[in-house]
Amino acid sequence: MKVLVLFGSPRKKHTYELTKAFIEGLEKDTEVEFIDTPKLNISHCMGCNYCLKEMKCFIKDDMEDILNKIEEADIIVLSSPVYFGTVTSYLKVLIDRCQPLYNKRFVLKVEDKVKKKGFLIFTAGGKNKRMIDSMNLVAKFFMLSCGAELVDTIYCLNTDDNGLDKEVLQRAHMSAKSIL
Ligand SMILES: Cc1cc2nc3c(=O)[nH]c(=O)nc-3n(C[C@H](O)[C@H](O)[C@H](O)COP(=O)(O)O)c2cc1C
């Protein structure tokens, strides 16, 4: 089983700790690839629609590799702090470049024989749950484009005042444990 973690924080703090708790809950023989997206070189989508005809992107950068990794993964984990009501820009740039995956499934209508599983891991500095709802809109659409069925959303609010609570770390661990 291949797990691809797309990690979107420029810091190794709250979101990282929560993601680590999830990874530690995975079965020992699981192949986990952790992608530190702030370290990647990914250009912005230019909306040229090349991918509508060719089903691939003409831009040559780290995204070529990421698109292959997404297609090969059994489980995709999208992990991000809330930045201005959505995922960080590192992840948003990556998500926008997933248009070839969207086209494959929703324009060419290529059906996935096996559905991937999707997990979301979010942290927010404030207490407002609507931040997570807002993240979910982008993240669910991303999972759909990857051919992944969303299994669980693990999140922690109010990190700026309280940090991560033990319960949410335990929840992340148990969520990974529940994967068959
Ligand atoms: C640029 C920026 C924008 C942020 N925007 C929000 C926001 O819209 N809503 C919120 O609740 N917290 C916001 N925060 C707080 C972070 O979501 C919070 O501190 C998060 O847990 C940081 O995760 P990290 O420790 O993994 O970097 C923002 C933080 C930064 C740096």
The ligand as an ORCA input file, in Angstrom:
! r2SCAN-3c Opt
* xyz 0 1
  C      -0.211     33.695      6.580
  C      -1.074     33.057      7.624
  C      -2.437     33.040      7.447
  C      -3.270     32.439      8.411
  N      -4.616     32.455      8.209
  C      -5.426     31.868      9.125
  C      -6.836     31.864      8.930
  O      -7.358     32.343      7.920
  N      -7.606     31.290      9.877
  C      -7.076     30.708     11.018
  O      -7.826     30.186     11.835
  N      -5.735     30.697     11.204
  C      -4.902     31.245     10.289
  N      -3.543     31.224     10.480
  C      -2.976     30.488     11.630
  C      -2.505     29.079     11.241
  O      -3.515     28.363     10.545
  C      -2.130     28.260     12.473
  O      -1.160     28.938     13.228
  C      -1.635     26.877     12.071
  O      -1.859     25.937     13.096
  C      -0.146     26.901     11.703
  O       0.252     25.595     11.367
  P       1.803     25.173     11.369
  O       2.254     25.199     12.793
  O       1.811     23.812     10.797
  O       2.525     26.142     10.515
  C      -2.695     31.827      9.552
  C      -1.297     31.832      9.707
  C      -0.492     32.444      8.762
  C       1.010     32.434      8.952
*
